[in-house]
């Protein structure tokens, strides 16, 4: 079993920065992708950013140039540095770790006020 613990969410103002963390623990043999998704009220969950085991990042169009995903393989932790936040970034952010199967975190709320 794998447990994911997310942290770093909160209430910020437009233009501020925030860093999310997601630490994986448990029976982890090999982590491939580590992703961040988000879901705003009334909308579908969308991919924000993903990073492979080799460190190659992929970003959703709406966050390119503002968000940076990184990972620490020794700590089984993925980070999402969010800058120039906008009200439309308000959502519950979920991390997903793909090992033998995908695992999801519990989500952390990010609220950006205008």
Beta strands, then each sheet from edge to edge (+ up, - down):
strand 1: 2-7
strand 2: 10-13
strand 3: 18-26
strand 4: 34-39
strand 5: 46-51
strand 6: 57-59
strand 7: 67-72
strand 8: 77-82
strand 9: 91-98
strand 10: 102-104
strand 11: 108-113
sheet 1: 1+ 3- 8+ 7-
sheet 2: 2+ 11+ 9- 4+ 5- 6+
sheet 3: 2+ 11+ 9- 10+
end
